Amino acid sequence: MNTTSQHDEKIAKMTFASVYPHYVAKVEKKGRTKSELHQVITWLTGFDNEKLQELIDQKATFETFFGQATINPNVHLITGLICGYRVEEIENPLTQQVRYLDKLVDELAKGKKMEKVLRG
């Protein structure tokens, strides 16, 4: 699925720090924990809590954030719709990675078991 270059650029320049509090609020509102959110982010990116906090403090863009990540080899198992896009069909790699994260956060907030969220 094609996204526009303006859409892709907007996502690339958005800071992870600006979105992170929304992720936390979304999962906590549904009874999940910040620790579980970090587990999901770690699974996707390979970042530990220290590196995650460093990127938040630096106000790293998603471009920088995912540029430093070691993406989980099972990321291809993440499928479905998020924000009107089918994640497995998004052609821009960075936009796809951001939408993978959105999808995992969404699944966590919806109460899926952690082993399912982490494709275990």
C-alpha positions in Angstrom: 0.0 0.0 0.0 1.3 3.4 -0.9 1.5 6.2 1.5 2.2 9.7 0.3 5.8 11.1 0.5 4.4 13.9 2.7 2.8 11.3 5.1 6.1 9.4 5.2 8.1 12.5 5.9 5.7 13.7 8.6 6.1 10.3 10.4 9.9 10.3 10.0 10.2 13.8 11.6 7.8 13.1 14.5 9.6 12.5 17.8 9.2 9.3 19.6 9.0 11.3 22.9 5.9 13.1 21.6 4.1 9.8 21.0 5.4 7.8 23.9 3.1 9.4 26.6 0.1 8.5 24.4 1.2 4.9 24.2 1.6 4.8 28.0 -1.8 6.4 28.5 -3.5 4.0 26.0 -2.2 0.8 27.6 -2.7 2.0 31.2 -6.3 3.1 30.5 -7.0 -0.5 29.5 -5.3 -2.0 32.6 -1.9 -2.9 31.1 1.4 -1.6 32.5 4.2 0.6 31.4 6.5 -2.4 32.0 4.4 -4.4 29.5 4.6 -1.6 27.0 8.4 -1.6 27.4 8.5 -5.3 26.8 6.6 -4.8 23.5 9.0 -2.0 22.4 12.0 -4.1 23.4 10.7 -7.1 21.4 10.3 -4.9 18.3 13.4 -2.7 18.6 15.9 -4.5 20.8 16.2 -1.4 23.1 16.5 -1.9 26.8 14.9 0.6 29.2 18.0 2.7 29.5 18.4 3.1 25.7 14.6 3.8 25.4 14.9 6.6 28.0 18.0 8.0 26.3 16.0 8.3 23.0 13.1 9.9 24.8 15.4 12.4 26.5 17.1 13.2 23.2 13.7 13.7 21.6 14.8 11.4 18.8 12.7 11.4 15.7 11.2 8.1 14.5 13.8 8.2 11.8 16.6 8.2 14.4 14.7 5.9 16.7 14.2 3.1 14.1 17.6 3.8 12.6 19.2 2.7 15.8 16.9 -0.3 16.4 17.6 -3.9 15.7 14.2 -4.9 14.3 12.9 -8.3 15.5 13.2 -10.9 12.7 9.6 -12.0 13.4 8.2 -8.6 12.5 6.7 -10.0 9.4 4.2 -11.9 11.6 2.6 -8.5 12.5 -0.4 -8.2 10.1 -3.7 -6.3 10.1 -5.1 -2.8 9.9 -3.8 0.2 11.8 -4.8 3.8 11.1 -6.5 2.6 7.9 -3.5 0.9 6.5 -2.7 -2.8 6.2 0.7 -2.9 7.9 2.1 -5.7 5.8 1.4 -3.7 2.6 3.0 -0.4 3.6 5.9 0.1 1.2 8.0 2.8 3.0 10.1 0.8 5.6 10.1 3.5 8.3 6.4 4.1 8.0 5.9 0.4 8.2 8.0 0.1 11.3 6.1 2.9 13.1 2.8 1.3 12.2 4.2 -2.1 13.5 4.7 -0.4 16.8 1.3 1.2 16.7 -0.2 -2.2 16.0 1.6 -3.9 18.9 0.5 -1.1 21.3 -3.0 -1.4 20.0 -3.0 -5.2 20.6 -1.6 -4.8 24.1 -4.3 -2.2 24.9 -7.0 -4.5 23.6 -6.0 -7.1 26.1 -4.3 -9.7 23.9 -2.1 -12.1 25.8 1.6 -11.0 25.8 2.8 -14.2 24.0 0.3 -13.4 21.2 1.4 -9.7 21.0 5.0 -10.8 20.9 4.3 -13.5 18.2 5.5 -16.2 20.5 
